[in-house]
Amino acid sequence: MFAHAVERVLGRARALGRAPCLVLFDGMGWSRLALQLEGFECLGVELDAEKCRLSDVLVSRHFGFASECVCADVTDLDVSDELLNQFVAVWCSPPCQVHSAANPARRAARPHLAQDLIPWSLGQTPGSLIQRFTGPILWVENVHNKYRPQEWGTIYNQAQFEAVPSQNRNRVIGGRFPPPATIRPQSEWYHAVPGRRFVETDAGIRVDLVPARSDTAATPPDAPGFERVLRAMPADVARRLRAELESIRGIAPVLLASEFKAPGNICDLMPRVHAAGRAAVSSARVAQIAEGHAEWREAVACVLAREQHFAQDSRTCSRYYRRRITLREAMCVMAGTVLWQESRLAQMLLDARPAAVTLCAWEQVIMHGIGNGVPMPIVQALGRSAIKHLQART
């Protein structure tokens, strides 16, 4: 089955004049979609049948590419060297659970997710498919864990590739490939860069400009977090506090695969912080915000201290939004400016639910697929650089 799929994609690549690319550990298809958009003709391979179903909706039905995904274990693939090396590029995104900083216990939900397949993906495992691949482009992608050295690749942040970033998502890319063009130097966080926030409304997705963290002048149309407290405050105090909160917030942190487990509105209650946290907040600034309403100073101090804590420590978009991020918002964060008709796509993904799976469980599968993906701006920049490199060789 795999060999036949390889022949089909190679034939299609020749007919269309596109560069053939093999995408292993395809997941929900975000990387394959990004490479297709940049001029590759891709074949995906993914073990999880539910993710294969989602990738078919995303890549083929929504964006209209003929690209297909084979449901199989990549470590068991059998194809001749002659066919394999007609691909000019291979993309690998092996399971990341054992490398994630969010999983210090290195637990995995399924046995195949507990394997460390980075050496296999880099072609360091004798007899592996990748060791037999001699093409010019090999990308190996995985999570960045700041607590563990990862000398096998280069760290990239999604915010390096967007003029107005939507996420501080770091990924390690190894293998052999021409370096991508970037807008700004690599950093784990970009606090002084203005960004975008996607907010789902009844009228669709609204895109708000998020000022840089050093900018305290902007008053946003939709202030972050602690809405119950803000609604209870006098209007003038709430207005001043909203402006102050927005200047602290900055660009969203990483979108995780576990976003669907976010605690809902738990962070929207009256915030409780340690005395040390309140002590770090400027009492003069608190007095300015609560001017004329001294009884609200303690609440203002608590909100500011909690927001500053989240700005430095938040690992998830749901903490940043102070609520569970929606499916449409998550797709926009992952895809940046590429996505179109996100409401239509979200409905198509939901409609692909197998009859035996509940709607709630299926939405969790989708959110897991989005959070496990590679940000499209990173993949597109890598693909664009590779296409230029391949064209220069011919």
C-alpha positions in Angstrom: 0.0 0.0 0.0 2.8 2.5 0.9 4.8 1.7 -2.2 1.7 2.3 -4.4 1.1 5.6 -2.6 4.8 6.6 -3.2 4.4 5.9 -6.9 1.2 8.0 -7.1 2.8 11.0 -5.4 6.0 10.8 -7.4 3.9 10.7 -10.6 1.8 13.6 -9.5 5.0 15.6 -8.6 6.5 15.0 -12.1 3.2 16.0 -13.8 2.8 19.2 -11.8 6.5 20.1 -11.7 6.6 20.1 -7.9 9.2 18.8 -5.5 8.2 15.4 -3.9 8.3 15.3 -0.1 7.7 12.5 2.4 6.1 13.7 5.7 6.5 11.2 8.5 4.6 11.4 11.8 2.1 13.5 9.9 -0.3 14.1 12.8 -3.2 16.3 11.8 -1.3 17.5 8.6 -0.3 21.0 9.5 3.3 20.5 8.3 2.2 18.7 5.1 -0.3 21.6 4.4 2.4 24.2 4.9 4.9 22.4 2.5 2.1 21.9 -0.1 1.5 25.6 0.0 5.2 26.3 -0.6 5.5 24.1 -3.7 6.1 20.5 -2.5 4.0 17.5 -3.5 3.6 15.6 -0.2 2.8 12.1 1.0 2.0 11.8 4.7 2.4 8.8 7.0 0.6 8.7 10.4 -0.1 5.8 12.7 -3.2 7.4 14.4 -6.3 6.8 12.3 -8.2 9.7 13.9 -5.4 12.1 13.0 -5.4 10.7 9.4 -9.1 11.5 9.2 -8.5 15.0 10.4 -5.6 15.6 8.0 -7.8 14.5 5.1 -10.3 17.2 6.0 -7.6 19.9 6.5 -5.3 19.3 3.5 -7.6 17.7 0.9 -11.2 18.7 1.5 -10.6 22.2 2.9 -7.5 23.4 0.9 -8.2 21.1 -2.1 -4.8 19.4 -2.4 -4.6 15.9 -3.9 -2.0 15.1 -1.2 -2.8 11.9 0.7 -1.9 10.3 4.1 -1.1 6.6 4.6 -2.2 5.2 8.0 0.8 3.1 9.0 3.7 2.9 11.5 6.7 4.8 10.0 9.2 2.4 11.5 7.6 -0.5 9.5 7.5 1.1 6.1 8.9 -0.9 3.3 10.0 0.8 0.0 12.9 0.4 -2.3 15.9 2.7 -2.2 15.1 3.7 -5.8 11.6 5.0 -5.0 12.6 6.4 -1.6 15.4 8.5 -3.1 13.2 10.1 -5.7 11.9 12.2 -2.9 14.0 15.4 -2.5 12.8 16.1 1.0 11.7 14.3 4.1 9.9 15.9 7.1 9.9 14.0 10.5 7.9 15.1 13.6 8.4 12.1 15.9 6.5 11.9 19.2 7.5 14.6 21.7 6.1 13.3 25.0 9.4 12.1 26.4 11.1 15.4 25.5 8.5 17.9 26.6 9.2 20.2 29.6 5.4 20.0 30.4 5.9 16.2 31.0 8.7 15.9 33.5 7.6 12.4 34.5 8.1 11.4 30.8 4.7 9.6 30.8 3.0 8.7 27.5 -0.6 7.9 26.9 0.2 5.1 24.5 3.3 2.8 24.2 4.3 4.0 20.8 4.4 7.6 22.1 7.0 6.7 24.7 9.7 5.9 22.1 12.5 8.3 21.5 12.5 8.3 17.7 14.7 11.4 17.2 17.8 9.2 16.5 15.7 7.2 14.0 14.5 10.4 12.3 18.1 11.7 12.1 19.2 8.5 10.3 21.3 7.4 13.2 19.6 4.1 13.6 21.2 1.4 11.5 18.9 0.1 8.7 16.3 2.8 9.3 14.3 4.3 6.5 16.0 7.7 7.1 19.4 6.2 7.1 18.7 5.0 3.5 17.4 8.4 2.4 20.2 10.3 0.6 18.1 13.3 -0.6 19.3 16.9 0.0 16.6 18.0 2.5 15.8 16.4 5.8 13.9 18.2 8.6 13.5 16.7 12.0 11.2 18.6 14.3 10.6 18.3 18.0 9.8 20.4 21.1 12.2 22.7 22.8 13.0 21.8 26.4 15.0 24.5 28.1 15.9 22.1 31.0 17.5 19.6 28.7 20.3 20.1 26.1 19.2 19.6 22.5 22.4 20.0 20.4 20.9 18.0 17.5 19.0 20.9 16.1 18.4 24.7 15.9 15.7 26.4 18.0 13.2 28.5 16.1 10.3 30.5 17.5 7.1 31.1 15.6 7.4 34.8 16.4 10.6 34.9 14.2 8.5 34.4 11.1 5.5 36.7 11.6 5.6 40.5 11.3 2.9 40.6 13.9 3.3 37.4 15.9 0.4 35.4 17.4 2.4 32.9 19.6 5.7 32.4 21.3 6.0 28.8 20.2 9.6 27.3 20.2 10.6 24.3 18.1 13.9 22.5 17.5 14.6 21.7 13.9 17.5 19.4 13.0 18.7 17.4 10.0 20.1 19.0 6.8 18.4 21.9 5.2 19.2 25.5 4.1 18.4 27.9 7.0 15.1 29.8 6.7 14.8 33.6 6.4 13.7 35.2 9.7 12.3 38.6 10.6 14.0 38.8 14.0 16.7 36.9 16.0 15.7 33.8 18.0 14.4 34.3 21.5 12.4 32.2 23.9 10.0 35.1 24.5 9.3 38.3 22.7 7.9 40.7 25.3 8.8 44.0 23.5 7.1 43.0 20.2 3.5 43.9 19.4 1.4 40.9 18.4 -2.1 39.6 17.5 -4.8 37.9 19.5 -7.6 35.9 17.9 -10.9 36.2 19.7 -14.0 34.2 18.6 -17.2 36.2 18.6 -20.7 35.6 17.2 -19.6 37.4 14.0 -16.5 35.2 13.6 -12.9 35.6 14.6 -11.8 39.1 15.6 -8.1 39.9 15.5 -6.9 42.3 18.2 -3.6 44.1 18.2 -1.7 43.3 21.4 0.8 46.1 22.2 4.3 45.4 23.2 4.8 44.8 26.9 6.6 48.2 27.2 3.6 50.0 25.8 1.2 51.1 28.5 -0.9 53.6 26.5 -3.2 51.3 24.6 -6.7 50.6 25.8 -7.9 47.4 24.1 -11.5 46.7 23.1 -11.4 43.4 25.0 -9.2 43.4 28.1 -7.7 40.2 29.4 -8.8 38.1 32.3 -10.5 38.5 35.7 -13.7 39.7 34.1 -15.8 39.1 37.2 -13.6 41.5 39.2 -13.5 44.0 36.4 -17.3 44.0 36.1 -17.7 44.5 39.8 -15.4 47.5 40.0 -16.4 51.1 39.4 -16.2 51.9 35.7 -13.3 54.3 35.9 -11.1 51.9 38.0 -11.9 49.0 35.6 -11.0 51.2 32.6 -7.6 52.1 34.0 -6.9 48.5 35.2 -7.8 47.1 31.7 -5.2 49.3 30.0 -2.6 48.3 32.6 -3.4 44.6 32.2 -3.1 44.8 28.4 0.4 46.3 28.6 1.5 43.4 30.8 0.1 40.7 28.7 2.2 40.7 25.5 2.2 37.9 22.9 0.5 34.6 23.7 2.6 31.7 24.9 2.7 28.2 23.4 -0.4 26.4 22.4 -0.2 22.9 24.0 -1.8 19.6 23.0 -3.5 19.6 26.4 -5.4 22.9 25.9 -8.7 21.1 26.1 -7.9 20.3 29.8 -7.7 24.0 30.7 -9.5 24.9 33.9 -12.3 27.0 32.3 -13.1 30.1 34.3 -11.1 29.2 37.4 -8.6 32.0 36.7 -11.4 34.5 36.2 -12.3 34.5 39.9 -11.0 37.1 42.3 -7.3 36.3 42.2 -5.5 35.2 45.3 -1.7 35.7 45.4 1.0 35.4 48.1 2.0 38.5 50.0 5.3 38.5 48.2 3.6 38.8 44.9 1.5 41.7 46.1 4.7 43.4 47.5 6.2 43.3 44.0 3.4 45.6 42.6 4.0 49.3 42.7 1.8 50.8 45.5 1.9 54.1 43.7 0.6 52.6 40.5 -2.1 50.7 42.4 -3.2 54.0 44.0 -3.4 55.7 40.6 -5.6 53.0 39.2 -7.9 52.9 42.2 -8.0 56.7 42.6 -11.1 57.8 44.4 -12.0 54.2 45.4 -9.5 53.2 48.1 -11.6 50.1 49.0 -10.6 48.6 45.6 -6.8 48.9 46.1 -6.3 45.4 47.4 -8.3 43.9 44.5 -6.3 45.9 42.0 -3.0 44.8 43.6 -4.1 41.2 43.5 -5.1 41.4 39.8 -1.8 43.1 38.8 0.3 40.6 40.8 -1.5 37.6 39.3 -1.3 39.0 35.8 2.4 39.6 36.1 2.9 36.1 37.4 1.1 34.7 34.4 3.0 36.9 32.0 6.3 35.4 33.2 5.2 31.8 33.9 2.3 31.0 31.6 2.9 28.0 29.5 -0.4 27.7 27.8 -2.7 29.8 25.6 -5.6 29.0 27.9 -3.9 30.6 30.9 -3.1 33.6 28.7 -6.8 33.9 27.6 -7.9 33.2 31.2 -10.3 30.6 29.8 -10.4 27.6 27.6 -9.3 28.6 24.1 -11.8 27.7 21.4 -11.3 25.4 18.5 -11.3 28.3 16.0 -9.0 30.4 18.0 -6.5 27.5 18.3 -6.5 27.0 14.6 -5.8 30.6 13.9 -3.0 30.7 16.5 -1.3 27.7 14.8 -1.8 28.8 11.2 -1.1 32.5 11.6 -2.3 34.4 8.6 -2.6 31.3 6.3 -6.0 30.1 7.5 -9.1 31.1 5.7 -12.8 30.3 6.4 -11.8 29.0 9.8 -15.5 28.6 10.8 -16.1 26.4 7.8 -13.0 24.3 8.5 -13.9 23.9 12.2 -17.3 22.6 11.3 -15.9 20.2 8.7 -13.5 18.9 11.3 -16.3 18.4 13.8 -18.5 16.8 11.1 -15.8 14.2 10.5 -16.5 12.6 13.9 -16.8 8.8 13.8 -20.3 7.6 14.9 -18.9 5.8 17.9 -17.1 8.9 19.3 -18.9 11.6 21.4 -18.8 15.2 20.2 -16.9 16.2 23.4 -14.3 13.4 22.9 -13.9 14.3 19.2 -13.3 18.0 20.0 -10.6 16.9 22.3 -9.0 14.8 19.5 -9.1 17.9 17.3 -7.6 20.2 19.9 -4.9 17.6 20.6 -4.1 17.4 16.9 -3.8 21.2 16.6 -1.6 21.5 19.8 0.7 18.8 18.6 1.2 20.4 15.2 4.1 22.6 14.1 3.3 26.2 13.5 2.7 26.8 9.8 4.8 30.0 9.6 7.9 28.0 10.7 7.3 25.2 8.2 6.5 27.6 5.4 9.7 29.5 5.9 11.7 26.2 5.9 9.9 25.0 2.8 10.4 28.4 1.0 14.1 28.3 1.7 14.3 24.6 0.5 12.5 25.3 -2.7 14.9 28.2 -3.5 17.9 25.9 -2.7 16.5 23.1 -5.0 15.9 25.6 -7.8 19.4 26.9 -7.5 20.8 23.4 -7.9 19.0 22.8 -11.2 
